Amino acid sequence: GGGALAGSSGYRIEPGLTVPVNGNGHSLTSVLTNSGTINWTAGVIGGATGNIQNTSGAVFNIGFNSADQLTVPFNNQAGATVNQNGTGTFHTYYFSTYGAFTNAGTINLVNGNWRFDNTNTHSATSALNIAASRTLTFNTATTIAGTVSNSGTVAGTINGFTGPTFSNNGSVILANLPFTGSAAQTLDGTGTIAQLTLNNANGLVLGGT
């Protein structure tokens, strides 16, 4: 079955612990801090006042996909990892701030796709890794300040890429891929890019063929 986490004190999964999340829907109206491993295989997580903090060293595994499955804000902190292992497409919730996603860690698209339908931020410590045959879509535009390693497809709209390195061995079909960093940036790989804009006075280093 499902369950509920409520209260002002919050809940913490300690390092070294692995917690399965499955069954029916789960109500989260508190702060869930993950410092271990969560294997989420069933049951939507929702709550108007809850949020998830994935801390350094923690792993959050998404093992299934369904409509509106996560309706609380998610903070993937520096050094933390989220793996999209479920087939199909995981998407952030579109409404209000419930689907806001803050990423300073790593997101890996392993066996499924990912679609940002709400506010999403990707700081300088972030990494986005897209495996072959997987698609990352930005339906809500953002600026990416970390690294990107793409062997699949990157789609949608971004306002700018300010990170150090964009490795593309897949397909980038963004409306535009604007390199807008304040220091020299690197674009490498053997993939294709639909449209590329360079707006960086310090230059762009090209690698690959």
C-alpha positions as CSV (number, residue, x, y, z in Angstrom):
1,G,0.0,0.0,0.0
2,G,0.8,3.7,0.1
3,G,1.7,5.8,3.1
4,A,2.0,9.3,4.5
5,L,4.9,11.4,5.9
6,A,3.8,14.5,7.7
7,G,5.0,16.8,10.4
8,S,7.4,19.7,10.8
9,S,10.5,17.6,11.9
10,G,11.1,15.9,8.6
11,Y,12.4,12.4,7.8
12,R,15.9,11.3,6.9
13,I,17.2,8.2,5.2
14,E,20.7,7.6,6.6
15,P,23.8,6.8,4.5
16,G,24.1,3.2,3.7
17,L,20.4,2.5,3.9
18,T,18.3,1.4,1.0
19,V,14.6,2.2,1.1
20,P,12.0,0.8,-1.4
21,V,9.1,3.0,-2.3
22,N,6.2,1.1,-4.0
23,G,2.5,0.3,-3.7
24,N,-0.2,2.9,-4.0
25,G,0.1,6.7,-3.7
26,H,2.3,8.4,-1.1
27,S,1.4,11.6,0.7
28,L,4.4,13.8,1.5
29,T,3.6,17.0,3.5
30,S,7.0,17.1,5.3
31,V,10.7,17.2,4.2
32,L,12.1,13.9,3.1
33,T,15.9,14.0,3.2
34,N,17.6,11.1,1.4
35,S,21.3,10.4,2.3
36,G,21.1,6.8,1.3
37,T,19.4,5.1,-1.6
38,I,15.7,5.2,-2.6
39,N,14.4,2.7,-5.1
40,W,11.0,4.1,-6.3
41,T,9.1,1.5,-8.3
42,A,5.5,2.4,-7.8
43,G,3.0,4.9,-6.3
44,V,2.8,8.6,-7.0
45,I,4.4,11.0,-4.5
46,G,2.4,14.2,-3.8
47,G,1.7,16.8,-1.2
48,A,1.1,20.5,-1.2
49,T,3.7,21.3,1.4
50,G,6.3,18.5,1.1
51,N,9.7,18.4,-0.7
52,I,12.5,15.9,-1.3
53,Q,16.2,16.7,-0.6
54,N,18.6,14.3,-2.2
55,T,21.9,15.0,-0.5
56,S,25.6,14.5,-1.5
57,G,26.3,10.8,-2.0
58,A,22.7,9.8,-2.1
59,V,21.0,7.9,-5.0
60,F,17.4,8.3,-6.1
61,N,16.4,5.6,-8.5
62,I,13.2,6.1,-10.6
63,G,12.0,2.7,-11.7
64,F,8.6,3.4,-13.3
65,N,6.7,6.2,-15.0
66,S,3.1,7.4,-14.8
67,A,1.2,10.6,-15.2
68,D,1.9,13.3,-12.6
69,Q,3.9,10.8,-10.5
70,L,5.9,13.4,-8.5
71,T,4.0,16.6,-7.4
72,V,6.4,17.9,-4.8
73,P,9.6,20.0,-5.3
74,F,12.8,18.1,-5.7
75,N,16.3,19.3,-4.8
76,N,19.1,17.2,-6.2
77,Q,22.1,18.6,-4.3
78,A,25.7,18.7,-5.3
79,G,27.2,15.2,-5.2
80,A,23.7,13.5,-5.4
81,T,22.4,11.3,-8.2
82,V,19.1,10.7,-9.8
83,N,18.8,7.7,-12.2
84,Q,15.9,7.5,-14.6
85,N,15.7,3.7,-14.9
86,G,12.0,3.4,-15.8
87,T,10.9,2.8,-19.4
88,G,8.8,5.6,-20.9
89,T,9.0,9.2,-19.9
90,F,9.3,10.7,-16.5
91,H,8.1,14.3,-16.4
92,T,8.1,17.0,-13.7
93,Y,4.7,18.3,-12.6
94,Y,3.5,21.4,-14.5
95,F,1.4,23.1,-11.9
96,S,2.5,26.0,-9.6
97,T,5.8,25.2,-7.8
98,Y,4.9,21.6,-7.1
99,G,7.0,20.3,-9.9
100,A,10.0,22.6,-9.4
101,F,13.3,20.8,-9.8
102,T,16.6,22.1,-8.5
103,N,19.7,20.2,-9.8
104,A,23.2,20.7,-8.5
105,G,24.0,17.0,-8.8
106,T,23.8,14.4,-11.6
107,I,20.8,13.2,-13.6
108,N,21.3,10.0,-15.6
109,L,18.8,9.0,-18.3
110,V,19.5,5.2,-18.3
111,N,16.5,3.3,-19.6
112,G,13.9,6.1,-20.0
113,N,13.3,9.7,-21.1
114,W,12.9,12.8,-19.0
115,R,10.7,15.9,-19.6
116,F,10.9,19.2,-17.6
117,D,7.4,20.7,-17.5
118,N,8.1,23.1,-14.7
119,T,10.9,25.4,-13.4
120,N,14.2,23.7,-13.4
121,T,17.7,24.9,-12.5
122,H,21.0,23.3,-13.3
123,S,24.0,24.9,-11.4
124,A,27.7,24.7,-12.1
125,T,28.1,21.4,-10.2
126,S,25.4,19.7,-12.2
127,A,25.7,17.0,-14.8
128,L,23.2,15.8,-17.3
129,N,23.9,12.4,-18.9
130,I,21.7,11.1,-21.7
131,A,22.2,7.5,-22.9
132,A,21.7,6.4,-26.4
133,S,18.0,6.2,-27.6
134,R,16.9,8.4,-24.6
135,T,15.5,11.9,-24.9
136,L,15.8,14.9,-22.5
137,T,13.2,17.6,-23.2
138,F,13.0,21.1,-21.8
139,N,9.4,22.3,-22.1
140,T,10.2,25.0,-19.6
141,A,13.3,27.0,-20.7
142,T,16.3,27.2,-18.4
143,T,20.0,27.9,-18.4
144,I,22.4,25.0,-18.0
145,A,25.5,25.9,-16.0
146,G,26.9,22.4,-15.6
147,T,28.1,19.7,-18.0
148,V,26.1,17.8,-20.6
149,S,27.0,14.4,-22.0
150,N,24.5,13.4,-24.7
151,S,24.4,10.1,-26.6
152,G,20.7,10.4,-27.2
153,T,18.5,13.4,-27.9
154,V,18.2,16.8,-26.3
155,A,15.0,18.7,-27.3
156,G,12.9,21.7,-26.4
157,T,14.2,25.2,-25.4
158,I,17.0,26.5,-23.3
159,N,18.0,30.1,-22.7
160,G,21.7,29.4,-22.6
161,F,24.4,26.9,-21.9
162,T,27.1,28.4,-19.6
163,G,28.7,25.2,-18.5
164,P,32.3,24.2,-19.3
165,T,31.7,21.2,-21.6
166,F,28.9,20.0,-23.9
167,S,29.7,16.5,-25.2
168,N,27.3,15.5,-28.0
169,N,27.5,12.1,-29.6
170,G,23.7,12.1,-30.3
171,S,21.3,14.6,-31.6
172,V,20.5,18.1,-30.3
173,I,17.2,19.4,-31.7
174,L,16.8,22.3,-29.4
175,A,15.3,25.4,-31.0
176,N,18.7,26.8,-30.4
177,L,21.9,25.8,-28.5
178,P,23.4,29.1,-27.3
179,F,26.8,29.0,-25.8
180,T,26.7,32.0,-23.4
181,G,29.5,31.3,-20.9
182,S,31.8,33.9,-19.4
183,A,34.9,31.7,-19.8
184,A,36.0,29.6,-22.7
185,Q,33.7,26.6,-23.3
186,T,34.2,23.2,-25.1
187,L,31.9,21.5,-27.6
188,D,33.0,18.0,-28.5
189,G,31.6,14.8,-29.9
190,T,30.4,13.5,-33.3
191,G,26.7,14.2,-33.1
192,T,24.4,16.7,-34.8
193,I,23.1,20.0,-33.7
194,A,20.1,21.7,-35.4
195,Q,21.1,25.2,-34.5
196,L,24.1,26.6,-32.6
197,T,24.8,30.1,-31.4
198,L,28.0,31.4,-30.0
199,N,27.8,34.4,-27.7
200,N,31.0,34.0,-25.7
201,A,33.7,36.5,-26.1
202,N,36.2,34.0,-24.7
203,G,35.6,31.5,-27.4
204,L,34.5,28.0,-28.0
205,V,36.9,25.0,-28.3
206,L,35.8,22.4,-30.8
207,G,36.6,18.7,-30.4
208,G,35.5,15.6,-32.2
209,T,35.0,15.4,-35.9
